[in-house]
Amino acid sequence: MISITAIFKSKTESTEQLQSMLNHLVTETRKEAACVRYDLHASENVFIIWEEWKDQPGLDIHNNQPYLQDFISKCESLVSSPIQVYKTLQIL
């Protein structure tokens, strides 16, 4: 199993727009066969996506989805700092 944590810090004036885009991303991603978990968390203007994937090939398919590529290109102007993405493997 592969885990991903992605952290988005929204510009204050873009919080609602970013959340709407993230909601769409979550809805579409959860339809993917290799997606085990894709949860959105928030605290003020910070959004965190916690992901779990069955395997690397499934994650590779996800990373090439047009809706993900579209999201990435559009959200860059809505965040106050670069998106942080951590790929981890469970050790305990």
C-alpha positions as CSV (number, residue, x, y, z in Angstrom):
1,M,0.0,0.0,0.0
2,I,1.2,3.5,-0.9
3,S,0.2,6.5,1.2
4,I,0.4,10.1,0.0
5,T,-0.2,13.3,2.0
6,A,-0.7,16.5,0.0
7,I,-0.9,19.9,1.7
8,F,-2.4,23.0,0.1
9,K,-2.2,26.4,1.7
10,S,-4.8,28.6,0.1
11,K,-4.5,32.3,-0.4
12,T,-7.1,33.9,1.9
13,E,-9.2,35.2,-1.0
14,S,-9.1,31.8,-2.8
15,T,-10.1,29.4,-0.1
16,E,-13.7,28.7,-1.3
17,Q,-12.6,28.3,-4.9
18,L,-9.8,25.9,-3.9
19,Q,-12.1,23.9,-1.7
20,S,-14.6,23.5,-4.6
21,M,-11.8,22.3,-6.9
22,L,-10.6,19.9,-4.3
23,N,-14.1,18.5,-3.7
24,H,-14.3,17.8,-7.5
25,L,-10.8,16.2,-7.4
26,V,-11.8,13.9,-4.5
27,T,-15.1,12.9,-6.2
28,E,-13.3,11.9,-9.4
29,T,-10.4,10.2,-7.8
30,R,-12.5,8.0,-5.6
31,K,-13.8,6.4,-8.8
32,E,-10.4,5.0,-9.7
33,A,-9.9,1.3,-9.2
34,A,-6.6,1.6,-7.4
35,C,-7.8,4.2,-4.9
36,V,-8.3,2.8,-1.5
37,R,-8.7,6.1,0.3
38,Y,-8.8,9.7,-0.8
39,D,-9.9,12.0,2.1
40,L,-10.0,15.8,2.3
41,H,-9.3,17.5,5.6
42,A,-9.2,21.3,6.3
43,S,-8.2,23.8,9.0
44,E,-8.9,27.4,8.0
45,N,-7.1,28.0,4.7
46,V,-5.0,24.7,4.8
47,F,-6.3,21.6,3.0
48,I,-4.8,18.2,3.4
49,I,-5.5,15.2,1.2
50,W,-4.7,11.8,2.7
51,E,-4.5,9.2,0.0
52,E,-3.9,5.4,0.0
53,W,-3.3,3.5,-3.2
54,K,-3.2,-0.3,-3.9
55,D,0.0,-0.1,-5.9
56,Q,2.4,2.1,-7.9
57,P,0.8,1.3,-11.3
58,G,-2.5,2.6,-10.0
59,L,-0.9,5.7,-8.6
60,D,0.8,6.3,-11.9
61,I,-2.6,6.1,-13.7
62,H,-4.0,8.6,-11.2
63,N,-1.1,11.0,-11.8
64,N,-1.8,11.0,-15.5
65,Q,-5.5,11.6,-15.2
66,P,-6.6,14.8,-17.2
67,Y,-8.7,16.0,-14.2
68,L,-5.7,15.9,-11.9
69,Q,-3.5,17.6,-14.5
70,D,-6.1,20.3,-14.9
71,F,-6.5,20.7,-11.2
72,I,-2.7,21.2,-10.7
73,S,-2.4,23.8,-13.4
74,K,-5.4,25.8,-12.1
75,C,-4.7,25.6,-8.4
76,E,-1.1,27.0,-8.7
77,S,-2.5,30.6,-8.7
78,L,-4.8,29.9,-5.7
79,V,-2.1,28.7,-3.2
80,S,0.1,30.9,-1.1
81,S,3.0,28.4,-1.1
82,P,4.1,25.4,-3.2
83,I,2.0,22.3,-2.7
84,Q,3.8,19.8,-0.4
85,V,3.5,16.1,-1.3
86,Y,4.8,13.3,0.8
87,K,4.9,9.7,-0.5
88,T,5.2,7.3,2.4
89,L,5.1,3.6,3.2
90,Q,3.6,2.4,6.5
91,I,6.2,1.0,8.8
92,L,4.1,0.0,11.8
